[in-house]
Amino acid sequence: MRRAVCPGSFDPVTNGHLDIVGRASQMFDEVVVAVLINQSKAGLFSVDERLEMLATVSAPYANVRVDAFQGLLVDFCHSNDISAIVKGVRVAGDFDYELQMAQMNYGLGGIETLFMPTNPKYSFVSSSLIKEVAKWGGDVSPHVPDLVANRLRERFASLPKAV
């Protein structure tokens, strides 16, 4: 079985993420969307919330499953019989960073990384930008699944407003 992983924080998942996952799902028998558990970084959404949102929005892809991991991605890959990492690349800066990660992952565990250029309509979309726009009441619905847009509205409605 040809199995790949699409790793990330997915805080929150965007349409750009889903575009990469969907395209990867056409190339591999199984794609694991793996949420990094980073205990030194507080996310807007908990890992469980991210897993639940990802499972819901990736449900149309029958060969995609969602999981979480902490530690080295290559260890996760080895324990899940994953031979490839798929990463979306928006701009040259993404490529510079991801190339270093790819070379390290190959050196550590022989895991190949495939870079997939982002669809141009998502080239400016990042989870950080989505959170910033949503925090100030901007409409992010064209850039995230409806479920995520609703969760962002709910989350920011429940937080105290900055002065």
N, C-alpha and C positions, 0 to 999 in steps of 0.2 A: 504494500500500500504506500502510495506517495503522500506523505503528510508534511504540512508546513505550518508554521506559527506566524501570526501577526501580533507582535507584542506591543504594549503601550500602557499608558496610564488611563486613557479613555475617560478623562474627567472634564467634560463629558464626551461621549461618543458623538462624532459629527458625520455629516453626509460624506465628507471626504474619506473618513475612516471606512465607512460602509462601502464606498466605491472600491477601495483597495481590497477589502475582504471579499466582495462579490466577484471581482476580477480574479483574485487568487483562487476562489472556489471553483472557477472554471478550469483551472490548471492543475489542481491537486485533487486527490481522492478525498482528503479530509483537511480542513483548515481549523486550527485551534486559535481562537482569539484569546490571548493571554494577558490578563490584567496584572501589572506589576504592583506588588504590595511594597510600598516604600514607607516604612514606619517613621522615617525622619522628616516626612513631608505630609502636612495635613491637606487633604483634598477637600473640595467642595462637597463631593458625594463620597460616602463610605465605599469600601471595596464591594461589599454586598449589594449596595445600590447600583454600582456600576455593572456588576455581573448580571443583575436582574434586568437592567435596561438593555445591555448588550444581548442577552439571551432573547429578549422580546424582539428587538429590532433586527436581529440576524436570523430569526426563525424562518424567513422565506428561503434561506439557503440550507437545504437538507444535509449537506456535508460539512456544516460549520458547527463547532461546539465552542463553548466558552469555559474558561478556567482561570485560576489565579495562580501566581507564583511569587516567590521571593528568593533572593539570592541570584546566582548566575543563570542567565538564560540558557547557556549551553547545558547546564545540569538539568534544567527543565526539559530541554530537547532530548537529551539522552534518556531520561526516565520515561518519556512519552513516545519514543521511537520517531522523533521528528528530525528530518534531514535538511530542512531548509527554513530560513527566516525570510519573510517577505516584508519589506519596508517601503512605504510610500515616500516619495521625495518631491517636495514642492519647489524648492529653490536651491541655488548653488550652496548656500550655507548648510542646508539640510544634508546635502550630499557629502560635504566635507566632514561633518560630524558622524554621519552614518557609515562612511567609509572606514573611519577609525574603529568604530564599533564592530563592523564586519570583519576587519582584519584581526581584531582581538578575538572575536568569537571563533573564527577559523583556527587561529593559533591555539586557543584553549581547548577546542573540542572538535575541530574539523567540520563545523557546521557552516554550510554555505549560506550567503545572504544574497537575495535577489532584490534589486531596486526597481520599483515600479513608478514611473512618472505619474504624478497626480493629474487627474483630469483638470484642464485649465479653469473650469468653472469653480473648482475648489482650491485653487492654488494659494489663495490668501486666507483660507479658513484654518484656524487653529483653535484648540480647546481653550487656550488662554484668552484669545481675542473674543471668543464666544462668551466666556464668563464675564469679561469686562463689559461688553456691550449689554448683556442681559442684566448685569448688576445695576446699570443706569437706566433700565427700562426699555432698551432698544429691542427691536423685533429681530430675533435670530431664527425665526421659523423657516426661512428659506435655506438655512445652512445646517439644520439638525433635524432628526426625525421628530414627528409631532409629540411623541412621548417625552422626548428630552426637552423640547421647548416648554411643555407643560410643567415638567419637573423643575426647570430653571425658574419659571415664573413663581411657582410655589415656594421654592427655596429662598429666592431673594425677597419675596413678600414677607417671609417669616424672619428675616434678618433685620437688625436695626439699620436705619438709613444713615449714611455718612453725611456729615455736616460740612 
